Amino acid sequence: MELAVYNIQGQDTGRKVTLNDEVFAIENPSEHAVYLAVKQYLANQRQGTHKAKERSEVSGSTKKLGRQKGGGGARHGDINSPLLVGGGRVFGPRPRNYSFKLNKKVKHLARRSALTFKAQNNQIMVVEDFNLDTPKTKDFVNIVKNLKLDGQKILLVLPGQNINVFLSARNLPEAKIVTASDINTYRVLDNKMMVVTESSVDVLNNLN
């Protein structure tokens, strides 16, 4: 597959880049592998620090509230009972680790599948390499407008770390920056258009 290369003014440069079919056009993309990879990514983001106090952890007297029998009502233990206001919680959440293992081959298949879906839906744009002299959000916004992507959620893929571009885009909720070597299935799918710089194409083409 070939894609045209645009400059940051939104003009076609006349050059084209070739996307590797083994990455962007695999024969049998797996939706299930994509599901597992996204599920693992989101699970790994969870802190798992939730905690509710159970009966033995609530602050309160352990004195029995009334007689066991003869009171004319239900039996009660101490004031920490889950049945009473201010009591403990039954089977409340406890701190836990939500992460789980996923085989490398499955993760690689998921990433290639996600990139294939992107290419099939024409949601990949290639721009020539660029740099910003100073961190300035206005300059980055102008680039997005020139590419006619304003108002859309985009992912900009760079060949390496670029602090000026990153700082210029970090205040924009609809724009995310990632290096080509660190791209994952979730980032590929969590946008409307994936904008790839020309040098990043070579890195993506060699992903396993």
C-alpha positions as CSV (number, residue, x, y, z in Angstrom):
1,M,0.0,0.0,0.0
2,E,1.3,3.5,-0.9
3,L,0.3,6.7,0.8
4,A,1.0,10.3,-0.3
5,V,3.3,12.4,1.9
6,Y,2.0,15.8,3.0
7,N,3.8,18.8,4.5
8,I,2.8,20.7,7.6
9,Q,1.0,23.2,5.3
10,G,-1.4,20.4,4.2
11,Q,0.0,20.3,0.7
12,D,0.9,17.1,-1.2
13,T,4.7,16.9,-1.6
14,G,4.4,14.5,-4.6
15,R,6.3,11.8,-2.7
16,K,4.9,8.5,-1.6
17,V,5.8,6.0,1.0
18,T,5.1,2.2,1.0
19,L,3.5,0.5,3.9
20,N,4.6,-3.0,4.6
21,D,1.8,-5.5,3.9
22,E,3.1,-7.8,6.7
23,V,2.2,-5.0,9.2
24,F,-0.6,-2.9,7.6
25,A,-2.3,-5.5,5.4
26,I,-2.1,-8.9,7.1
27,E,-4.4,-11.6,5.7
28,N,-6.3,-12.6,8.8
29,P,-6.5,-9.7,11.3
30,S,-7.8,-11.0,14.7
31,E,-10.4,-9.0,16.5
32,H,-10.1,-11.2,19.5
33,A,-6.4,-10.6,19.8
34,V,-7.1,-6.8,19.6
35,Y,-9.7,-7.3,22.4
36,L,-7.3,-9.1,24.7
37,A,-4.5,-6.5,24.1
38,V,-6.8,-3.6,24.8
39,K,-8.2,-5.4,27.9
40,Q,-4.7,-6.0,29.2
41,Y,-3.6,-2.4,28.6
42,L,-6.6,-1.0,30.5
43,A,-6.2,-3.5,33.3
44,N,-2.6,-2.5,33.7
45,Q,-3.7,1.2,34.1
46,R,-5.8,0.3,37.2
47,Q,-4.1,1.1,40.5
48,G,-6.2,-1.5,42.4
49,T,-5.9,0.5,45.7
50,H,-9.7,0.4,46.4
51,K,-10.5,-0.6,50.0
52,A,-13.6,-0.8,52.1
53,K,-13.7,-1.4,55.9
54,E,-15.3,-4.7,57.0
55,R,-16.9,-5.4,60.3
56,S,-13.6,-6.1,62.2
57,E,-12.1,-2.8,60.9
58,V,-14.8,-0.3,61.7
59,S,-14.3,1.9,64.7
60,G,-16.9,1.2,67.3
61,S,-17.7,-0.7,70.5
62,T,-17.9,-4.5,70.4
63,K,-20.5,-4.5,73.2
64,K,-23.7,-6.5,72.3
65,L,-26.5,-4.0,71.8
66,G,-29.3,-6.1,73.5
67,R,-30.3,-9.4,74.8
68,Q,-30.1,-12.4,72.5
69,K,-33.7,-13.4,73.2
70,G,-36.9,-11.9,74.6
71,G,-36.5,-8.4,73.1
72,G,-39.3,-8.9,70.6
73,G,-37.1,-8.0,67.6
74,A,-34.3,-9.3,65.5
75,R,-31.1,-10.4,67.2
76,H,-28.2,-7.8,67.1
77,G,-24.5,-8.1,67.8
78,D,-22.4,-5.0,68.1
79,I,-22.8,-1.6,66.5
80,N,-20.3,-2.5,63.8
81,S,-22.8,-4.9,62.1
82,P,-23.2,-4.4,58.4
83,L,-26.9,-4.2,58.9
84,L,-26.6,-0.9,60.9
85,V,-25.8,2.5,59.6
86,G,-22.1,3.1,60.1
87,G,-21.3,-0.5,60.2
88,G,-18.8,-2.5,58.1
89,R,-19.3,-3.6,54.6
90,V,-19.9,-7.2,53.6
91,F,-17.3,-8.6,51.2
92,G,-16.1,-5.0,50.4
93,P,-13.4,-4.4,47.8
94,R,-9.8,-5.1,48.8
95,P,-6.5,-4.0,47.2
96,R,-5.6,-6.2,44.2
97,N,-3.5,-6.4,41.1
98,Y,-5.6,-6.4,37.9
99,S,-2.7,-7.1,35.5
100,F,-2.6,-10.4,33.6
101,K,-0.2,-12.1,31.2
102,L,-0.5,-12.0,27.5
103,N,1.8,-13.8,25.1
104,K,4.1,-11.7,23.0
105,K,2.8,-13.3,19.8
106,V,-0.7,-12.4,20.7
107,K,0.3,-8.8,21.4
108,H,2.2,-8.5,18.1
109,L,-0.8,-10.0,16.2
110,A,-3.1,-7.5,17.9
111,R,-0.9,-4.5,17.0
112,R,-0.6,-5.6,13.3
113,S,-4.4,-6.3,13.3
114,A,-5.1,-2.8,14.6
115,L,-2.8,-1.2,12.0
116,T,-4.5,-3.2,9.3
117,F,-7.9,-2.0,10.4
118,K,-6.6,1.6,10.3
119,A,-5.2,1.2,6.8
120,Q,-8.4,-0.4,5.6
121,N,-10.5,2.5,6.9
122,N,-8.1,5.1,5.4
123,Q,-7.3,6.5,8.9
124,I,-3.6,6.9,8.3
125,M,-1.9,10.1,7.1
126,V,1.8,10.5,6.4
127,V,3.4,13.9,6.9
128,E,7.0,14.9,6.3
129,D,9.3,15.2,9.2
130,F,9.0,18.5,11.1
131,N,10.2,20.2,14.2
132,L,9.2,23.1,16.3
133,D,11.7,25.7,17.4
134,T,9.9,26.4,20.7
135,P,7.1,24.7,22.5
136,K,4.0,26.5,21.3
137,T,0.5,25.1,21.3
138,K,-0.7,27.6,18.8
139,D,1.9,26.3,16.2
140,F,0.8,22.7,16.7
141,V,-2.9,23.7,16.4
142,N,-2.1,25.5,13.1
143,I,-0.5,22.3,11.8
144,V,-3.6,20.3,12.7
145,K,-5.8,22.8,10.9
146,N,-3.6,22.7,7.8
147,L,-4.1,19.0,7.7
148,K,-7.8,19.5,8.1
149,L,-7.9,17.4,11.2
150,D,-9.1,20.0,13.7
151,G,-11.9,18.8,15.9
152,Q,-10.8,15.2,15.5
153,K,-9.0,12.9,17.9
154,I,-5.5,12.3,16.4
155,L,-2.4,10.3,17.3
156,L,0.9,11.7,16.1
157,V,3.6,9.1,15.6
158,L,7.2,10.4,15.8
159,P,10.4,8.5,15.1
160,G,11.9,9.5,18.5
161,Q,11.4,11.8,21.5
162,N,10.7,15.4,20.5
163,I,10.2,17.6,23.6
164,N,9.0,20.7,21.7
165,V,6.3,18.8,19.9
166,F,5.3,17.0,23.0
167,L,5.0,20.1,25.1
168,S,3.1,21.9,22.3
169,A,0.4,19.2,22.2
170,R,0.1,18.1,25.8
171,N,-2.6,20.7,26.6
172,L,-4.8,19.4,23.7
173,P,-7.1,16.6,24.9
174,E,-7.8,15.5,21.3
175,A,-4.1,15.0,20.5
176,K,-1.8,12.3,21.7
177,I,2.0,11.9,20.9
178,V,3.8,8.5,20.8
179,T,7.1,7.3,19.4
180,A,6.9,4.6,16.7
181,S,8.8,2.1,18.8
182,D,6.4,2.5,21.7
183,I,3.1,2.3,19.8
184,N,0.6,-0.2,21.1
185,T,-2.8,-1.6,20.1
186,Y,-4.8,0.7,22.4
187,R,-3.1,3.9,21.1
188,V,-3.6,2.8,17.5
189,L,-7.3,2.4,18.0
190,D,-8.0,5.3,20.4
191,N,-8.1,8.0,17.8
192,K,-9.9,9.0,14.6
193,M,-6.8,9.6,12.5
194,M,-3.2,8.4,12.9
195,V,-0.7,10.9,11.6
196,V,2.7,9.3,11.0
197,T,5.8,11.2,10.2
198,E,7.9,10.0,7.2
199,S,10.7,8.7,9.2
200,S,8.4,6.8,11.5
201,V,7.1,4.7,8.6
202,D,10.4,2.7,8.4
203,V,10.1,1.9,12.1
204,L,6.5,0.8,11.8
205,N,7.3,-1.3,8.7
206,N,9.8,-3.3,10.7
207,L,7.5,-4.1,13.7
208,N,7.2,-7.8,14.3
